[in-house]
Amino acid sequence: MGLIVIAAVVVWRVEDSAQALFDVDRYESYVQVQSETAVRHLASSYPYDHGEPGEITLRGGTDEICTRLRQELQERLTRAGVVVEDARLTHLAYAPEIAQTMLRRQQAEAVIAAREKLVAGAVGMVEMALKQLSERKIIVLDDERKAAMVSNLLVVLCGETQAQPVVNAGTLYQ
């Protein structure tokens, strides 16, 4: 059972008919087997879509992947007197049995990325609020009140539900 479904189209021609007829057994079958082998090798050599920064992936590095496929095929098929004109991936997808799991993973990664941006923005807003309160001398906050304000602002800015106002009739200090 594979993790991905991958298909390729290979455009080739016989350049040396003597080699094609005598050096390999049934050159059409030879081209087919070598093409499948090259695609399998390529699929196992590159990550599908989540590599390290700058790393080539099957999904993201289409031009380089196709160039590599064509080169590998040419190396394999030269023995048969065959020239590879073009080689391209035509289909690349997760196998049906894991597609839903991978979709959930992608959705989770999107939620995490959105949360990171939301928190970064909220922290920036809190810093800005504290700075302006201090610069304008609107209110002087000690460390405990700053901490309470930071906590409240982060809850309001990062929370998933609407903030409900609370009227504080007392004080932080008893």
Backbone as CSV, one residue per row, in Angstrom:
resi,resn,N_x,N_y,N_z,CA_x,CA_y,CA_z,C_x,C_y,C_z
1,MET,0.849,-1.173,0.000,0.000,0.000,0.000,0.893,1.234,0.000
2,GLY,0.703,2.128,-0.991,1.511,3.329,-1.104,0.893,4.505,-0.360
3,LEU,1.706,5.509,-0.121,1.238,6.715,0.526,0.804,7.772,-0.471
4,ILE,1.375,7.711,-1.669,0.994,8.678,-2.690,0.659,7.953,-3.988
5,VAL,-0.129,8.634,-4.793,-0.434,8.160,-6.144,0.288,9.122,-7.071
6,ILE,1.105,8.562,-7.934,1.914,9.396,-8.814,1.872,8.812,-10.225
7,ALA,1.753,9.685,-11.201,1.747,9.252,-12.600,2.621,10.213,-13.402
8,ALA,3.188,9.693,-14.466,4.053,10.509,-15.308,3.801,10.181,-16.766
9,VAL,4.117,11.128,-17.618,4.083,10.894,-19.059,5.527,11.042,-19.547
10,VAL,5.941,10.109,-20.374,7.295,10.117,-20.915,7.191,10.122,-22.436
11,VAL,7.811,11.105,-23.047,7.860,11.187,-24.509,9.265,10.743,-24.911
12,TRP,9.320,9.703,-25.745,10.605,9.136,-26.118,10.587,8.710,-27.575
13,ARG,11.777,8.471,-28.101,11.902,7.975,-29.465,13.123,7.073,-29.553
14,VAL,13.070,6.159,-30.502,14.210,5.276,-30.743,15.191,6.029,-31.626
15,GLU,16.407,6.176,-31.138,17.436,6.866,-31.913,18.349,5.855,-32.623
16,ASP,18.575,4.747,-31.966,19.442,3.709,-32.539,18.639,2.418,-32.577
17,SER,18.081,2.112,-33.750,17.192,0.951,-33.866,17.931,-0.369,-33.634
18,ALA,19.200,-0.440,-33.996,19.961,-1.678,-33.762,20.086,-1.936,-32.258
19,GLN,20.409,-0.893,-31.497,20.489,-1.034,-30.042,19.130,-1.419,-29.469
20,ALA,18.095,-0.766,-29.947,16.746,-1.024,-29.428,16.318,-2.460,-29.681
21,LEU,16.714,-3.016,-30.812,16.290,-4.372,-31.160,17.189,-5.468,-30.579
22,PHE,18.486,-5.187,-30.457,19.402,-6.255,-30.082,19.953,-6.159,-28.652
23,ASP,20.033,-4.949,-28.084,20.658,-4.807,-26.765,19.688,-5.021,-25.606
24,VAL,18.396,-4.899,-25.870,17.398,-5.156,-24.820,16.310,-6.052,-25.396
25,ASP,15.638,-6.733,-24.510,14.542,-7.599,-24.925,13.268,-6.769,-24.953
26,ARG,12.626,-6.608,-26.110,11.389,-5.834,-26.287,11.532,-4.408,-25.713
27,TYR,12.055,-3.504,-26.526,12.385,-2.164,-26.049,11.178,-1.390,-25.513
28,GLU,9.949,-1.645,-26.038,8.773,-0.950,-25.510,8.540,-1.320,-24.044
29,SER,8.637,-2.598,-23.737,8.488,-3.058,-22.351,9.622,-2.530,-21.490
30,TYR,10.812,-2.509,-22.059,11.979,-2.001,-21.334,11.768,-0.538,-20.945
31,VAL,11.260,0.269,-21.871,10.987,1.681,-21.586,9.936,1.795,-20.473
32,GLN,8.909,0.985,-20.543,7.848,1.034,-19.536,8.380,0.670,-18.144
33,VAL,9.132,-0.405,-18.049,9.676,-0.846,-16.757,10.652,0.180,-16.196
34,GLN,11.524,0.682,-17.045,12.507,1.669,-16.583,11.833,2.983,-16.174
35,SER,10.770,3.348,-16.875,10.032,4.565,-16.515,9.381,4.415,-15.148
36,GLU,8.742,3.272,-14.922,8.110,3.033,-13.621,9.152,3.007,-12.511
37,THR,10.281,2.388,-12.770,11.354,2.322,-11.783,11.888,3.720,-11.464
38,ALA,12.067,4.541,-12.482,12.571,5.901,-12.279,11.575,6.743,-11.478
39,VAL,10.284,6.599,-11.770,9.261,7.351,-11.026,9.243,6.908,-9.570
40,ARG,9.333,5.605,-9.338,9.370,5.099,-7.956,10.599,5.622,-7.211
41,HIS,11.741,5.615,-7.886,12.966,6.106,-7.263,12.830,7.590,-6.926
42,LEU,12.296,8.336,-7.855,12.093,9.772,-7.644,11.149,10.014,-6.465
43,ALA,10.052,9.265,-6.406,9.067,9.430,-5.326,9.674,9.109,-3.964
44,SER,10.618,8.186,-3.933,11.235,7.841,-2.651,12.407,8.763,-2.300
45,SER,12.842,9.576,-3.231,13.994,10.449,-3.012,13.622,11.839,-2.506
46,TYR,12.371,12.231,-2.666,11.944,13.579,-2.291,10.716,13.503,-1.382
47,PRO,10.625,14.428,-0.433,9.395,14.469,0.370,8.224,14.941,-0.487
48,TYR,7.022,14.553,-0.088,5.829,14.914,-0.862,5.604,16.418,-0.852
49,ASP,5.441,17.002,0.337,5.148,18.433,0.369,5.686,19.182,1.571
50,HIS,6.270,18.512,2.537,6.761,19.217,3.717,8.216,18.898,3.949
51,GLY,9.067,19.652,3.289,10.488,19.443,3.485,11.065,20.520,4.381
52,GLU,12.346,20.471,4.560,13.053,21.514,5.293,13.024,22.785,4.452
53,PRO,13.238,23.942,5.083,13.267,25.185,4.295,14.295,25.089,3.157
54,GLY,13.858,25.403,1.969,14.720,25.341,0.793,14.841,23.962,0.168
55,GLU,14.267,22.953,0.800,14.348,21.587,0.271,13.336,21.404,-0.859
56,ILE,13.729,20.678,-1.869,12.845,20.418,-3.007,11.867,19.319,-2.626
57,THR,10.592,19.532,-2.959,9.553,18.538,-2.696,8.885,18.152,-4.008
58,LEU,8.227,17.004,-4.006,7.521,16.566,-5.212,6.477,17.587,-5.636
59,ARG,5.735,18.122,-4.660,4.667,19.057,-4.971,5.184,20.451,-5.306
60,GLY,6.239,20.879,-4.641,6.697,22.258,-4.804,7.786,22.467,-5.837
61,GLY,8.545,21.439,-6.164,9.677,21.609,-7.062,9.450,20.994,-8.418
62,THR,8.326,21.280,-9.024,7.910,20.620,-10.262,8.969,20.651,-11.350
63,ASP,9.535,21.806,-11.633,10.506,21.903,-12.725,11.745,21.056,-12.456
64,GLU,12.283,21.166,-11.255,13.478,20.394,-10.931,13.179,18.899,-10.879
65,ILE,12.020,18.538,-10.363,11.632,17.128,-10.295,11.530,16.553,-11.712
66,CYS,10.894,17.286,-12.602,10.748,16.805,-13.987,12.099,16.714,-14.688
67,THR,12.978,17.669,-14.438,14.327,17.620,-15.014,15.067,16.391,-14.498
68,ARG,14.964,16.156,-13.200,15.635,14.989,-12.596,15.075,13.679,-13.169
69,LEU,13.748,13.618,-13.335,13.117,12.431,-13.906,13.627,12.189,-15.325
70,ARG,13.667,13.225,-16.112,14.143,13.093,-17.498,15.592,12.622,-17.536
71,GLN,16.443,13.195,-16.661,17.853,12.786,-16.618,17.992,11.311,-16.221
72,GLU,17.267,10.923,-15.183,17.363,9.533,-14.726,16.871,8.570,-15.803
73,LEU,15.783,8.935,-16.458,15.270,8.076,-17.532,16.275,7.962,-18.675
74,GLN,16.881,9.086,-19.029,17.858,9.057,-20.123,19.018,8.136,-19.773
75,GLU,19.490,8.201,-18.521,20.576,7.310,-18.091,20.157,5.848,-18.212
76,ARG,18.922,5.556,-17.840,18.436,4.178,-17.871,18.178,3.677,-19.294
77,LEU,17.760,4.575,-20.190,17.303,4.150,-21.515,18.345,4.276,-22.614
78,THR,19.479,4.879,-22.328,20.526,5.011,-23.335,20.947,3.640,-23.854
79,ARG,20.986,2.673,-22.972,21.370,1.299,-23.323,20.474,0.712,-24.415
80,ALA,19.219,1.189,-24.457,18.269,0.667,-25.437,18.198,1.512,-26.700
81,GLY,19.098,2.488,-26.840,19.084,3.336,-28.027,17.902,4.290,-28.052
82,VAL,17.369,4.605,-26.869,16.184,5.461,-26.755,16.595,6.840,-26.235
83,VAL,15.984,7.883,-26.815,16.186,9.260,-26.367,14.904,9.725,-25.705
84,VAL,15.036,10.291,-24.519,13.884,10.823,-23.792,13.720,12.284,-24.199
85,GLU,12.612,12.585,-24.832,12.332,13.956,-25.268,11.780,14.799,-24.114
86,ASP,10.894,14.189,-23.320,10.279,14.920,-22.206,9.784,13.910,-21.176
87,ALA,9.739,14.340,-19.927,9.196,13.521,-18.845,8.569,14.464,-17.840
88,ARG,7.298,14.236,-17.535,6.548,15.124,-16.631,5.673,14.312,-15.703
89,LEU,5.545,14.796,-14.465,4.559,14.212,-13.564,3.198,14.750,-13.974
90,THR,2.233,13.866,-14.132,0.894,14.294,-14.544,-0.123,14.194,-13.422
91,HIS,0.221,13.442,-12.391,-0.707,13.282,-11.262,0.110,13.052,-10.000
92,LEU,-0.258,13.770,-8.949,0.416,13.620,-7.668,-0.608,13.893,-6.579
93,ALA,-0.909,12.874,-5.797,-1.910,13.024,-4.736,-1.652,11.991,-3.650
94,TYR,-2.198,12.263,-2.483,-2.144,11.254,-1.428,-3.031,10.085,-1.827
95,ALA,-2.647,8.909,-1.434,-3.469,7.728,-1.677,-4.788,7.896,-0.922
96,PRO,-5.891,7.402,-1.482,-7.209,7.599,-0.863,-7.277,7.166,0.604
97,GLU,-6.550,6.104,0.965,-6.647,5.615,2.337,-6.025,6.557,3.369
98,ILE,-5.170,7.511,2.937,-4.609,8.455,3.897,-4.955,9.907,3.584
99,ALA,-5.711,10.130,2.524,-6.016,11.503,2.102,-6.704,12.302,3.206
100,GLN,-7.668,11.717,3.901,-8.384,12.444,4.960,-7.452,12.793,6.115
101,THR,-6.595,11.871,6.472,-5.649,12.129,7.561,-4.717,13.275,7.194
102,MET,-4.220,13.270,5.972,-3.315,14.329,5.536,-4.042,15.668,5.431
103,LEU,-5.307,15.656,5.042,-6.097,16.882,5.003,-6.244,17.450,6.408
104,ARG,-6.520,16.590,7.379,-6.626,17.055,8.771,-5.301,17.631,9.248
105,ARG,-4.201,17.003,8.852,-2.883,17.518,9.230,-2.656,18.915,8.643
106,GLN,-3.009,19.086,7.378,-2.847,20.386,6.735,-3.726,21.439,7.406
107,GLN,-4.951,21.057,7.772,-5.841,21.994,8.450,-5.275,22.366,9.815
108,ALA,-4.737,21.391,10.536,-4.148,21.663,11.853,-2.956,22.607,11.716
109,GLU,-2.135,22.391,10.707,-0.985,23.272,10.483,-1.440,24.688,10.156
110,ALA,-2.527,24.825,9.403,-3.066,26.148,9.084,-3.588,26.835,10.340
111,VAL,-4.248,26.091,11.215,-4.753,26.659,12.467,-3.585,27.126,13.334
112,ILE,-2.538,26.307,13.419,-1.362,26.679,14.217,-0.714,27.940,13.663
113,ALA,-0.561,28.023,12.358,0.037,29.209,11.737,-0.805,30.448,12.002
114,ALA,-2.119,30.301,11.910,-3.007,31.439,12.179,-2.913,31.864,13.636
115,ARG,-2.863,30.893,14.545,-2.725,31.189,15.979,-1.417,31.922,16.264
116,GLU,-0.333,31.484,15.625,0.954,32.154,15.835,0.874,33.618,15.428
117,LYS,0.242,33.900,14.305,0.087,35.289,13.857,-0.812,36.073,14.804
118,LEU,-1.877,35.433,15.247,-2.811,36.084,16.165,-2.121,36.446,17.476
119,VAL,-1.365,35.524,18.031,-0.668,35.781,19.294,0.394,36.859,19.105
120,ALA,1.149,36.793,18.013,2.168,37.812,17.752,1.525,39.195,17.646
121,GLY,0.398,39.281,16.973,-0.312,40.556,16.867,-0.834,41.023,18.214
122,ALA,-1.362,40.100,18.993,-1.891,40.460,20.312,-0.780,40.950,21.229
123,VAL,0.358,40.295,21.226,1.487,40.728,22.058,1.931,42.119,21.638
124,GLY,1.982,42.370,20.334,2.338,43.709,19.850,1.344,44.760,20.313
125,MET,0.061,44.425,20.296,-0.967,45.376,20.748,-0.844,45.637,22.244
126,VAL,-0.551,44.620,23.025,-0.385,44.786,24.471,0.825,45.666,24.755
127,GLU,1.938,45.398,24.056,3.137,46.232,24.231,2.836,47.691,23.905
128,MET,2.116,47.893,22.804,1.767,49.248,22.393,0.877,49.917,23.434
129,ALA,-0.101,49.202,23.977,-1.005,49.762,24.975,-0.240,50.157,26.235
130,LEU,0.624,49.279,26.719,1.402,49.592,27.924,2.324,50.787,27.690
131,LYS,2.942,50.837,26.510,3.851,51.945,26.187,3.094,53.272,26.152
132,GLN,1.929,53.281,25.490,1.161,54.525,25.395,0.612,54.963,26.748
133,LEU,0.156,54.025,27.563,-0.320,54.371,28.903,0.801,55.000,29.718
134,SER,2.006,54.452,29.585,3.145,54.964,30.327,3.589,56.326,29.792
135,GLU,3.716,56.448,28.447,4.186,57.706,27.843,3.219,58.854,28.094
136,ARG,1.953,58.590,28.025,0.931,59.639,28.213,0.593,59.865,29.684
137,LYS,1.190,59.069,30.531,0.977,59.168,31.970,-0.511,59.128,32.324
138,ILE,-1.223,58.245,31.626,-2.652,58.071,31.875,-2.855,57.352,33.194
139,ILE,-2.027,56.347,33.413,-2.110,55.582,34.653,-0.747,54.962,34.910
140,VAL,-0.368,54.910,36.165,0.889,54.272,36.541,0.543,52.892,37.075
141,LEU,1.110,51.895,36.442,0.817,50.511,36.821,2.045,49.879,37.454
142,ASP,1.841,49.232,38.591,2.937,48.452,39.160,2.979,47.110,38.419
143,ASP,3.958,46.303,38.756,4.151,45.035,38.028,2.932,44.123,38.114
144,GLU,2.287,44.065,39.273,1.128,43.188,39.440,-0.042,43.655,38.580
145,ARG,-0.274,44.955,38.518,-1.367,45.478,37.686,-1.053,45.333,36.202
146,LYS,0.230,45.525,35.845,0.632,45.287,34.451,0.353,43.832,34.066
147,ALA,0.717,42.922,34.961,0.500,41.496,34.683,-0.987,41.204,34.517
148,ALA,-1.824,41.783,35.361,-3.267,41.567,35.254,-3.794,42.150,33.947
149,MET,-3.306,43.329,33.576,-3.753,43.958,32.331,-3.304,43.134,31.120
150,VAL,-2.055,42.700,31.145,-1.542,41.876,30.049,-2.383,40.612,29.922
151,SER,-2.649,39.964,31.031,-3.452,38.738,31.018,-4.832,38.995,30.429
152,ASN,-5.493,40.049,30.893,-6.836,40.363,30.409,-6.839,40.707,28.915
153,LEU,-5.876,41.520,28.478,-5.820,41.887,27.064,-5.547,40.670,26.178
154,LEU,-4.650,39.799,26.609,-4.355,38.616,25.804,-5.557,37.685,25.727
155,VAL,-6.302,37.565,26.816,-7.514,36.736,26.786,-8.515,37.315,25.798
156,VAL,-8.700,38.639,25.852,-9.658,39.288,24.956,-9.202,39.195,23.503
157,LEU,-7.922,39.460,23.249,-7.431,39.491,21.871,-7.252,38.102,21.252
158,CYS,-6.954,37.092,22.064,-6.672,35.751,21.529,-7.823,34.775,21.727
159,GLY,-8.824,35.159,22.484,-9.921,34.238,22.770,-10.759,33.951,21.542
160,GLU,-11.380,32.785,21.545,-12.213,32.387,20.410,-13.654,32.867,20.542
161,THR,-14.046,33.314,21.722,-15.413,33.793,21.933,-15.386,35.280,22.223
162,GLN,-16.537,35.898,22.107,-16.649,37.316,22.406,-16.310,37.576,23.870
163,ALA,-15.611,38.660,24.102,-15.270,39.023,25.478,-16.513,39.533,26.195
164,GLN,-16.660,39.108,27.431,-17.772,39.567,28.271,-17.208,40.527,29.305
165,PRO,-17.722,41.777,29.340,-17.181,42.733,30.313,-17.491,42.297,31.743
166,VAL,-16.548,42.580,32.617,-16.711,42.292,34.036,-16.487,43.600,34.775
167,VAL,-17.403,43.958,35.621,-17.263,45.166,36.409,-16.600,44.788,37.727
168,ASN,-15.458,45.381,37.945,-14.707,45.106,39.163,-15.079,46.130,40.212
169,ALA,-15.745,45.724,41.248,-16.187,46.652,42.288,-15.168,46.741,43.398
170,GLY,-14.165,45.914,43.345,-13.170,45.919,44.409,-11.834,46.392,43.908
171,THR,-10.798,45.887,44.478,-9.443,46.244,44.115,-8.611,44.984,44.011
172,LEU,-7.474,45.110,43.385,-6.574,43.979,43.306,-5.941,43.697,44.659
173,TYR,-5.863,44.707,45.467,-5.205,44.583,46.764,-6.222,44.497,47.865
174,GLN,-6.032,43.644,48.815,-6.967,43.492,49.931,-6.457,44.218,51.141
